[in-house]
Amino acid sequence: MSFHFAVLTLILTAFTVSLCAEQKITKSDAGEIRIFKRLIPADVLRDFPGMCFASTRCATVEPGKSWDLTPFCGRSTCVQNEENDAKLFELVEDCGPLPLANDKCKLDTEKTNKTASFPYCCPIFTCDPGVKLEYPEIGKDNDKKNSE
C-alpha cells in the first residue's frame, strides 16, 4: 500500500508542478523581457527510452540538454526526475501569455525581433510614463471555464 501511496504522491506532485508557472523578468537593451517556466511530462519515444523527444526538431535529446523551440519563441530542457530515473520532464521556457489590452501600451515593433534567439525574440511593449502592463493569471481563466 505504501508503494501505491508513493506513486500517487509522485503523480500529484508532477501534475502540480506542471501547472505552476514561474515568471522571471530580465532586462535587455531593448527593455523588459518576461520569461515563464513550466515543467511538463516529456514526450518519450518507445525506441529511445531515457531521452526526451523534441518535436520542434524531430530529434531525441539527452537529460540535461536544451533545444530551441523554433518556430516558436522559447527553449526546452530535458530534465531527469530525481525520484524516478525512468520519468523525464521537459522544462519549457517561453514568453508566456500576452498582456491584457491597454490603450496606453503598444507592442514596440522596432525593439521586438521575432527571429532573434530566446529570450530576445519575446515581444517588447512600450507604455506611457507611469503605466504598467498587467498580465492574466495563469490557470485563473481555466478555473472559471471549468466551474461553469
TIFI-969013 format. One record per residue: z, x, y of N, C-alpha, C in turn; residue number from 0; residue in three letters. Coordinates in steps of 0.2 Angstrom, whole numbers. Atoms other than C-alpha are relative to their C-alpha. Layout:
n.z->Z&n.x->X&n.y->Y&ca.z->Z&ca.x->X&ca.y->Y&c.z->Z&c.x->X&c.y->Y&num->NUM&residu->ALA $
...
# end
This chain:
n.z->0&n.x->4&n.y->-6&ca.z->0&ca.x->0&ca.y->0&c.z->0&c.x->4&c.y->6&num->0&residu->MET $
n.z->0&n.x->-4&n.y->-6&ca.z->4&ca.x->14&ca.y->12&c.z->-7&c.x->3&c.y->2&num->1&residu->SER $
n.z->7&n.x->-3&n.y->-1&ca.z->-14&ca.x->21&ca.y->9&c.z->-4&c.x->-5&c.y->4&num->2&residu->PHE $
n.z->3&n.x->5&n.y->-4&ca.z->-21&ca.x->4&ca.y->15&c.z->2&c.x->-1&c.y->7&num->3&residu->HIS $
n.z->-3&n.x->0&n.y->-7&ca.z->-10&ca.x->4&ca.y->30&c.z->-3&c.x->5&c.y->4&num->4&residu->PHE $
n.z->2&n.x->-6&n.y->-4&ca.z->-15&ca.x->21&ca.y->35&c.z->-8&c.x->-1&c.y->2&num->5&residu->ALA $
n.z->7&n.x->1&n.y->-1&ca.z->-34&ca.x->17&ca.y->33&c.z->-1&c.x->-6&c.y->6&num->6&residu->VAL $
n.z->0&n.x->5&n.y->-5&ca.z->-31&ca.x->1&ca.y->43&c.z->2&c.x->3&c.y->7&num->7&residu->LEU $
n.z->-2&n.x->-3&n.y->-7&ca.z->-22&ca.x->11&ca.y->57&c.z->-5&c.x->4&c.y->3&num->8&residu->THR $
n.z->5&n.x->-4&n.y->-2&ca.z->-36&ca.x->23&ca.y->57&c.z->-6&c.x->-4&c.y->3&num->9&residu->LEU $
n.z->5&n.x->4&n.y->-2&ca.z->-49&ca.x->10&ca.y->59&c.z->1&c.x->-3&c.y->7&num->10&residu->ILE $
n.z->-2&n.x->3&n.y->-6&ca.z->-40&ca.x->1&ca.y->73&c.z->1&c.x->5&c.y->6&num->11&residu->LEU $
n.z->0&n.x->-5&n.y->-5&ca.z->-37&ca.x->17&ca.y->82&c.z->-7&c.x->2&c.y->2&num->12&residu->THR $
n.z->7&n.x->-2&n.y->-1&ca.z->-55&ca.x->22&ca.y->81&c.z->-3&c.x->-6&c.y->4&num->13&residu->ALA $
n.z->3&n.x->6&n.y->-4&ca.z->-60&ca.x->4&ca.y->87&c.z->3&c.x->0&c.y->7&num->14&residu->PHE $
n.z->-3&n.x->0&n.y->-7&ca.z->-48&ca.x->5&ca.y->102&c.z->-3&c.x->6&c.y->4&num->15&residu->THR $
n.z->3&n.x->-5&n.y->-4&ca.z->-54&ca.x->22&ca.y->107&c.z->-7&c.x->-1&c.y->2&num->16&residu->VAL $
n.z->7&n.x->1&n.y->-1&ca.z->-72&ca.x->17&ca.y->106&c.z->-1&c.x->-5&c.y->6&num->17&residu->SER $
n.z->0&n.x->4&n.y->-5&ca.z->-68&ca.x->3&ca.y->118&c.z->2&c.x->3&c.y->7&num->18&residu->LEU $
n.z->-2&n.x->-3&n.y->-6&ca.z->-60&ca.x->14&ca.y->131&c.z->-5&c.x->4&c.y->3&num->19&residu->CYS $
n.z->5&n.x->-4&n.y->-4&ca.z->-70&ca.x->22&ca.y->145&c.z->4&c.x->4&c.y->5&num->20&residu->ALA $
n.z->-3&n.x->-4&n.y->-5&ca.z->-64&ca.x->37&ca.y->155&c.z->-4&c.x->1&c.y->6&num->21&residu->GLU $
n.z->4&n.x->-2&n.y->-5&ca.z->-70&ca.x->39&ca.y->172&c.z->2&c.x->7&c.y->3&num->22&residu->GLN $
n.z->-1&n.x->-6&n.y->-3&ca.z->-72&ca.x->56&ca.y->179&c.z->-5&c.x->1&c.y->6&num->23&residu->LYS $
n.z->4&n.x->-1&n.y->-6&ca.z->-78&ca.x->60&ca.y->196&c.z->-1&c.x->7&c.y->2&num->24&residu->ILE $
n.z->2&n.x->-7&n.y->-2&ca.z->-87&ca.x->76&ca.y->201&c.z->-3&c.x->0&c.y->6&num->25&residu->THR $
n.z->3&n.x->-1&n.y->-6&ca.z->-93&ca.x->82&ca.y->217&c.z->-6&c.x->5&c.y->-1&num->26&residu->LYS $
n.z->5&n.x->-4&n.y->0&ca.z->-110&ca.x->89&ca.y->219&c.z->-3&c.x->1&c.y->7&num->27&residu->SER $
n.z->3&n.x->-1&n.y->-7&ca.z->-121&ca.x->95&ca.y->234&c.z->-3&c.x->-7&c.y->3&num->28&residu->ASP $
n.z->3&n.x->6&n.y->-2&ca.z->-129&ca.x->78&ca.y->234&c.z->5&c.x->-6&c.y->1&num->29&residu->ALA $
n.z->-6&n.x->5&n.y->-1&ca.z->-112&ca.x->68&ca.y->233&c.z->4&c.x->-1&c.y->-6&num->30&residu->GLY $
n.z->-5&n.x->1&n.y->6&ca.z->-100&ca.x->60&ca.y->221&c.z->-4&c.x->-3&c.y->-6&num->31&residu->GLU $
n.z->3&n.x->2&n.y->6&ca.z->-106&ca.x->58&ca.y->203&c.z->6&c.x->-3&c.y->-5&num->32&residu->ILE $
n.z->-5&n.x->3&n.y->4&ca.z->-96&ca.x->46&ca.y->192&c.z->-3&c.x->1&c.y->-8&num->33&residu->ARG $
n.z->2&n.x->-1&n.y->7&ca.z->-96&ca.x->51&ca.y->173&c.z->5&c.x->-5&c.y->-4&num->34&residu->ILE $
n.z->-4&n.x->4&n.y->4&ca.z->-90&ca.x->39&ca.y->160&c.z->0&c.x->3&c.y->-7&num->35&residu->PHE $
n.z->0&n.x->-2&n.y->7&ca.z->-85&ca.x->44&ca.y->142&c.z->3&c.x->-5&c.y->-4&num->36&residu->LYS $
n.z->-2&n.x->5&n.y->5&ca.z->-83&ca.x->34&ca.y->127&c.z->-1&c.x->3&c.y->-7&num->37&residu->ARG $
n.z->0&n.x->-2&n.y->7&ca.z->-80&ca.x->38&ca.y->108&c.z->-2&c.x->-6&c.y->-4&num->38&residu->LEU $
n.z->2&n.x->5&n.y->4&ca.z->-90&ca.x->28&ca.y->96&c.z->-2&c.x->3&c.y->-7&num->39&residu->ILE $
n.z->1&n.x->-3&n.y->7&ca.z->-93&ca.x->30&ca.y->77&c.z->-7&c.x->3&c.y->0&num->40&residu->PRO $
n.z->7&n.x->-4&n.y->0&ca.z->-108&ca.x->42&ca.y->74&c.z->-4&c.x->-3&c.y->-5&num->41&residu->ALA $
n.z->5&n.x->2&n.y->5&ca.z->-124&ca.x->37&ca.y->66&c.z->0&c.x->6&c.y->-5&num->42&residu->ASP $
n.z->1&n.x->-5&n.y->5&ca.z->-125&ca.x->47&ca.y->50&c.z->-5&c.x->-2&c.y->-6&num->43&residu->VAL $
n.z->5&n.x->2&n.y->5&ca.z->-140&ca.x->48&ca.y->38&c.z->3&c.x->2&c.y->-7&num->44&residu->LEU $
n.z->-3&n.x->-1&n.y->7&ca.z->-136&ca.x->47&ca.y->19&c.z->-2&c.x->7&c.y->-3&num->45&residu->ARG $
n.z->2&n.x->-7&n.y->2&ca.z->-146&ca.x->63&ca.y->16&c.z->3&c.x->6&c.y->3&num->46&residu->ASP $
n.z->-3&n.x->-6&n.y->-4&ca.z->-136&ca.x->73&ca.y->29&c.z->7&c.x->-2&c.y->2&num->47&residu->PHE $
n.z->-7&n.x->1&n.y->-2&ca.z->-118&ca.x->69&ca.y->27&c.z->4&c.x->6&c.y->4&num->48&residu->PRO $
n.z->-4&n.x->-5&n.y->-4&ca.z->-106&ca.x->78&ca.y->39&c.z->-4&c.x->2&c.y->6&num->49&residu->GLY $
n.z->4&n.x->-1&n.y->-6&ca.z->-119&ca.x->78&ca.y->53&c.z->-1&c.x->-6&c.y->3&num->50&residu->MET $
n.z->2&n.x->6&n.y->-4&ca.z->-122&ca.x->66&ca.y->67&c.z->-8&c.x->-1&c.y->1&num->51&residu->CYS $
n.z->7&n.x->1&n.y->-1&ca.z->-139&ca.x->58&ca.y->69&c.z->-1&c.x->-1&c.y->7&num->52&residu->PHE $
n.z->2&n.x->1&n.y->-7&ca.z->-146&ca.x->60&ca.y->87&c.z->-6&c.x->-4&c.y->0&num->53&residu->ALA $
n.z->6&n.x->4&n.y->0&ca.z->-158&ca.x->45&ca.y->88&c.z->-5&c.x->2&c.y->6&num->54&residu->SER $
n.z->5&n.x->-2&n.y->-5&ca.z->-165&ca.x->51&ca.y->105&c.z->-4&c.x->6&c.y->-1&num->55&residu->THR $
n.z->3&n.x->-6&n.y->2&ca.z->-170&ca.x->67&ca.y->97&c.z->-3&c.x->0&c.y->-7&num->56&residu->ARG $
n.z->2&n.x->0&n.y->7&ca.z->-173&ca.x->61&ca.y->79&c.z->1&c.x->6&c.y->-3&num->57&residu->CYS $
n.z->-2&n.x->-6&n.y->3&ca.z->-163&ca.x->75&ca.y->73&c.z->7&c.x->0&c.y->-2&num->58&residu->ALA $
n.z->-7&n.x->0&n.y->2&ca.z->-146&ca.x->79&ca.y->65&c.z->3&c.x->6&c.y->4&num->59&residu->THR $
n.z->-3&n.x->-5&n.y->-4&ca.z->-133&ca.x->88&ca.y->74&c.z->7&c.x->2&c.y->-3&num->60&residu->VAL $
n.z->-6&n.x->-2&n.y->3&ca.z->-118&ca.x->98&ca.y->68&c.z->6&c.x->-2&c.y->4&num->61&residu->GLU $
n.z->-6&n.x->2&n.y->-4&ca.z->-100&ca.x->93&ca.y->73&c.z->1&c.x->6&c.y->5&num->62&residu->PRO $
n.z->-1&n.x->-5&n.y->-6&ca.z->-96&ca.x->102&ca.y->90&c.z->-6&c.x->1&c.y->4&num->63&residu->GLY $
n.z->6&n.x->-1&n.y->-4&ca.z->-114&ca.x->102&ca.y->96&c.z->-1&c.x->-6&c.y->4&num->64&residu->LYS $
n.z->2&n.x->5&n.y->-4&ca.z->-121&ca.x->92&ca.y->110&c.z->-7&c.x->-1&c.y->1&num->65&residu->SER $
n.z->7&n.x->1&n.y->-1&ca.z->-138&ca.x->84&ca.y->114&c.z->-1&c.x->-4&c.y->6&num->66&residu->TRP $
n.z->2&n.x->5&n.y->-5&ca.z->-146&ca.x->76&ca.y->129&c.z->-2&c.x->-7&c.y->-2&num->67&residu->ASP $
n.z->2&n.x->6&n.y->2&ca.z->-149&ca.x->58&ca.y->129&c.z->-7&c.x->-2&c.y->3&num->68&residu->LEU $
n.z->6&n.x->1&n.y->-3&ca.z->-166&ca.x->59&ca.y->137&c.z->-4&c.x->-5&c.y->-4&num->69&residu->THR $
n.z->2&n.x->2&n.y->-7&ca.z->-175&ca.x->47&ca.y->142&c.z->6&c.x->-3&c.y->4&num->70&residu->PRO $
n.z->-5&n.x->3&n.y->-3&ca.z->-158&ca.x->41&ca.y->147&c.z->4&c.x->6&c.y->4&num->71&residu->PHE $
n.z->-4&n.x->-5&n.y->-3&ca.z->-146&ca.x->50&ca.y->159&c.z->7&c.x->0&c.y->-3&num->72&residu->CYS $
n.z->-6&n.x->-1&n.y->3&ca.z->-132&ca.x->56&ca.y->148&c.z->0&c.x->6&c.y->-5&num->73&residu->GLY $
n.z->0&n.x->-5&n.y->5&ca.z->-127&ca.x->68&ca.y->134&c.z->6&c.x->-3&c.y->-5&num->74&residu->ARG $
n.z->-4&n.x->1&n.y->6&ca.z->-118&ca.x->66&ca.y->117&c.z->2&c.x->6&c.y->-3&num->75&residu->SER $
n.z->-3&n.x->-5&n.y->4&ca.z->-107&ca.x->77&ca.y->107&c.z->2&c.x->-3&c.y->-7&num->76&residu->THR $
n.z->-2&n.x->2&n.y->7&ca.z->-104&ca.x->76&ca.y->88&c.z->7&c.x->2&c.y->-1&num->77&residu->CYS $
n.z->-7&n.x->-1&n.y->0&ca.z->-85&ca.x->75&ca.y->85&c.z->2&c.x->-1&c.y->-7&num->78&residu->VAL $
n.z->-3&n.x->1&n.y->7&ca.z->-76&ca.x->78&ca.y->68&c.z->6&c.x->-3&c.y->1&num->79&residu->GLN $
n.z->-6&n.x->3&n.y->0&ca.z->-62&ca.x->66&ca.y->65&c.z->5&c.x->5&c.y->-2&num->80&residu->ASN $
n.z->-5&n.x->-4&n.y->2&ca.z->-46&ca.x->76&ca.y->64&c.z->4&c.x->-2&c.y->-6&num->81&residu->GLU $
n.z->-4&n.x->2&n.y->5&ca.z->-38&ca.x->65&ca.y->52&c.z->-4&c.x->-1&c.y->-7&num->82&residu->GLU $
n.z->5&n.x->2&n.y->6&ca.z->-53&ca.x->61&ca.y->40&c.z->-6&c.x->4&c.y->1&num->83&residu->ASN $
n.z->6&n.x->-4&n.y->-1&ca.z->-66&ca.x->75&ca.y->39&c.z->-6&c.x->-3&c.y->-2&num->84&residu->ASP $
n.z->7&n.x->4&n.y->1&ca.z->-79&ca.x->63&ca.y->32&c.z->-2&c.x->-4&c.y->6&num->85&residu->ALA $
n.z->1&n.x->5&n.y->-6&ca.z->-78&ca.x->52&ca.y->48&c.z->-2&c.x->4&c.y->6&num->86&residu->LYS $
n.z->3&n.x->-4&n.y->-6&ca.z->-89&ca.x->58&ca.y->63&c.z->0&c.x->-5&c.y->5&num->87&residu->LEU $
n.z->0&n.x->4&n.y->-6&ca.z->-88&ca.x->51&ca.y->80&c.z->-6&c.x->3&c.y->5&num->88&residu->PHE $
n.z->5&n.x->-3&n.y->-5&ca.z->-101&ca.x->53&ca.y->95&c.z->4&c.x->-1&c.y->7&num->89&residu->GLU $
n.z->-3&n.x->0&n.y->-7&ca.z->-93&ca.x->57&ca.y->112&c.z->-6&c.x->-1&c.y->5&num->90&residu->LEU $
n.z->5&n.x->2&n.y->-4&ca.z->-105&ca.x->48&ca.y->124&c.z->2&c.x->1&c.y->7&num->91&residu->VAL $
n.z->-2&n.x->-1&n.y->-7&ca.z->-105&ca.x->54&ca.y->142&c.z->-6&c.x->-3&c.y->4&num->92&residu->GLU $
n.z->6&n.x->3&n.y->-4&ca.z->-116&ca.x->44&ca.y->155&c.z->2&c.x->-2&c.y->7&num->93&residu->ASP $
n.z->-1&n.x->2&n.y->-7&ca.z->-117&ca.x->37&ca.y->172&c.z->4&c.x->-6&c.y->1&num->94&residu->CYS $
n.z->-4&n.x->6&n.y->0&ca.z->-108&ca.x->21&ca.y->167&c.z->-3&c.x->-6&c.y->3&num->95&residu->GLY $
n.z->3&n.x->6&n.y->-3&ca.z->-111&ca.x->4&ca.y->175&c.z->-2&c.x->1&c.y->7&num->96&residu->PRO $
n.z->1&n.x->0&n.y->-7&ca.z->-119&ca.x->2&ca.y->192&c.z->5&c.x->-4&c.y->4&num->97&residu->LEU $
n.z->-5&n.x->4&n.y->-4&ca.z->-108&ca.x->-3&ca.y->206&c.z->-1&c.x->-7&c.y->2&num->98&residu->PRO $
n.z->1&n.x->6&n.y->-2&ca.z->-105&ca.x->-20&ca.y->212&c.z->-4&c.x->0&c.y->6&num->99&residu->LEU $
n.z->5&n.x->0&n.y->-6&ca.z->-118&ca.x->-26&ca.y->225&c.z->4&c.x->0&c.y->7&num->100&residu->ALA $
n.z->-3&n.x->-1&n.y->-7&ca.z->-113&ca.x->-21&ca.y->243&c.z->-5&c.x->2&c.y->5&num->101&residu->ASN $
n.z->5&n.x->-1&n.y->-5&ca.z->-124&ca.x->-23&ca.y->258&c.z->1&c.x->6&c.y->4&num->102&residu->ASP $
n.z->-1&n.x->-6&n.y->-4&ca.z->-116&ca.x->-8&ca.y->266&c.z->0&c.x->7&c.y->-4&num->103&residu->LYS $
n.z->1&n.x->-6&n.y->4&ca.z->-120&ca.x->4&ca.y->252&c.z->-7&c.x->-1&c.y->-3&num->104&residu->CYS $
n.z->7&n.x->0&n.y->3&ca.z->-138&ca.x->9&ca.y->246&c.z->-1&c.x->6&c.y->-4&num->105&residu->LYS $
n.z->2&n.x->-5&n.y->5&ca.z->-145&ca.x->19&ca.y->232&c.z->-4&c.x->6&c.y->5&num->106&residu->LEU $
n.z->3&n.x->-5&n.y->-4&ca.z->-149&ca.x->36&ca.y->240&c.z->-6&c.x->3&c.y->-4&num->107&residu->ASP $
n.z->6&n.x->-2&n.y->4&ca.z->-167&ca.x->39&ca.y->233&c.z->-2&c.x->7&c.y->2&num->108&residu->THR $
n.z->1&n.x->-7&n.y->-2&ca.z->-168&ca.x->56&ca.y->242&c.z->5&c.x->5&c.y->-4&num->109&residu->GLU $
n.z->-5&n.x->-4&n.y->4&ca.z->-152&ca.x->63&ca.y->233&c.z->0&c.x->-1&c.y->-7&num->110&residu->LYS $
n.z->0&n.x->2&n.y->8&ca.z->-155&ca.x->54&ca.y->216&c.z->-6&c.x->3&c.y->-3&num->111&residu->THR $
n.z->5&n.x->-3&n.y->4&ca.z->-165&ca.x->64&ca.y->204&c.z->0&c.x->-2&c.y->-7&num->112&residu->ASN $
n.z->0&n.x->3&n.y->6&ca.z->-169&ca.x->54&ca.y->189&c.z->-2&c.x->5&c.y->-6&num->113&residu->LYS $
n.z->3&n.x->-5&n.y->5&ca.z->-177&ca.x->69&ca.y->180&c.z->5&c.x->6&c.y->-1&num->114&residu->THR $
n.z->-4&n.x->-5&n.y->0&ca.z->-163&ca.x->81&ca.y->183&c.z->4&c.x->0&c.y->-7&num->115&residu->ALA $
n.z->-4&n.x->0&n.y->6&ca.z->-151&ca.x->86&ca.y->168&c.z->6&c.x->-3&c.y->2&num->116&residu->SER $
n.z->-6&n.x->3&n.y->-1&ca.z->-135&ca.x->77&ca.y->166&c.z->5&c.x->5&c.y->2&num->117&residu->PHE $
n.z->-1&n.x->7&n.y->-3&ca.z->-124&ca.x->73&ca.y->176&c.z->-4&c.x->-1&c.y->6&num->118&residu->PRO $
n.z->3&n.x->0&n.y->-7&ca.z->-136&ca.x->77&ca.y->191&c.z->-6&c.x->-5&c.y->0&num->119&residu->TYR $
n.z->5&n.x->5&n.y->0&ca.z->-148&ca.x->63&ca.y->185&c.z->3&c.x->-7&c.y->2&num->120&residu->CYS $
n.z->-4&n.x->6&n.y->-1&ca.z->-134&ca.x->50&ca.y->189&c.z->-2&c.x->-3&c.y->7&num->121&residu->CYS $
n.z->2&n.x->3&n.y->-7&ca.z->-138&ca.x->38&ca.y->204&c.z->5&c.x->2&c.y->5&num->122&residu->PRO $
n.z->-5&n.x->-2&n.y->-6&ca.z->-130&ca.x->43&ca.y->221&c.z->-1&c.x->-5&c.y->5&num->123&residu->ILE $
n.z->0&n.x->5&n.y->-5&ca.z->-126&ca.x->30&ca.y->233&c.z->3&c.x->2&c.y->7&num->124&residu->PHE $
n.z->-3&n.x->-1&n.y->-7&ca.z->-123&ca.x->31&ca.y->252&c.z->2&c.x->-6&c.y->3&num->125&residu->THR $
n.z->-3&n.x->6&n.y->-3&ca.z->-111&ca.x->19&ca.y->261&c.z->1&c.x->2&c.y->7&num->126&residu->CYS $
n.z->-2&n.x->-1&n.y->-7&ca.z->-107&ca.x->16&ca.y->279&c.z->7&c.x->3&c.y->0&num->127&residu->ASP $
n.z->-7&n.x->-3&n.y->0&ca.z->-92&ca.x->25&ca.y->285&c.z->6&c.x->-5&c.y->-1&num->128&residu->PRO $
n.z->-5&n.x->4&n.y->2&ca.z->-76&ca.x->19&ca.y->278&c.z->-1&c.x->-5&c.y->-6&num->129&residu->GLY $
n.z->1&n.x->4&n.y->6&ca.z->-84&ca.x->9&ca.y->264&c.z->0&c.x->3&c.y->-6&num->130&residu->VAL $
n.z->0&n.x->-3&n.y->7&ca.z->-81&ca.x->12&ca.y->246&c.z->-3&c.x->-4&c.y->-5&num->131&residu->LYS $
n.z->3&n.x->4&n.y->5&ca.z->-91&ca.x->6&ca.y->231&c.z->5&c.x->-2&c.y->-5&num->132&residu->LEU $
n.z->-5&n.x->3&n.y->5&ca.z->-82&ca.x->-5&ca.y->219&c.z->-4&c.x->0&c.y->-7&num->133&residu->GLU $
n.z->4&n.x->0&n.y->7&ca.z->-87&ca.x->-4&ca.y->200&c.z->3&c.x->-5&c.y->-4&num->134&residu->TYR $
n.z->-3&n.x->5&n.y->4&ca.z->-85&ca.x->-18&ca.y->187&c.z->5&c.x->4&c.y->-5&num->135&residu->PRO $
n.z->-5&n.x->-2&n.y->5&ca.z->-70&ca.x->-16&ca.y->175&c.z->-4&c.x->0&c.y->-7&num->136&residu->GLU $
n.z->3&n.x->0&n.y->6&ca.z->-77&ca.x->-11&ca.y->158&c.z->4&c.x->-4&c.y->-5&num->137&residu->ILE $
n.z->-4&n.x->4&n.y->5&ca.z->-73&ca.x->-24&ca.y->145&c.z->2&c.x->-7&c.y->3&num->138&residu->GLY $
n.z->-3&n.x->6&n.y->-4&ca.z->-67&ca.x->-37&ca.y->158&c.z->-5&c.x->-6&c.y->-1&num->139&residu->LYS $
n.z->5&n.x->5&n.y->1&ca.z->-84&ca.x->-47&ca.y->158&c.z->-1&c.x->-2&c.y->-7&num->140&residu->ASP $
n.z->1&n.x->2&n.y->7&ca.z->-85&ca.x->-47&ca.y->139&c.z->6&c.x->-4&c.y->-2&num->141&residu->ASN $
n.z->-6&n.x->4&n.y->1&ca.z->-67&ca.x->-53&ca.y->138&c.z->-1&c.x->-8&c.y->2&num->142&residu->ASP $
n.z->1&n.x->6&n.y->-3&ca.z->-72&ca.x->-68&ca.y->149&c.z->-5&c.x->-4&c.y->-4&num->143&residu->LYS $
n.z->6&n.x->3&n.y->4&ca.z->-88&ca.x->-72&ca.y->139&c.z->3&c.x->-2&c.y->-7&num->144&residu->LYS $
n.z->-3&n.x->1&n.y->6&ca.z->-78&ca.x->-71&ca.y->123&c.z->5&c.x->-6&c.y->0&num->145&residu->ASN $
n.z->-5&n.x->5&n.y->-1&ca.z->-65&ca.x->-83&ca.y->129&c.z->-3&c.x->-7&c.y->1&num->146&residu->SER $
n.z->3&n.x->7&n.y->-1&ca.z->-77&ca.x->-97&ca.y->134&c.z->-3&c.x->-3&c.y->-5&num->147&residu->GLU $
# end
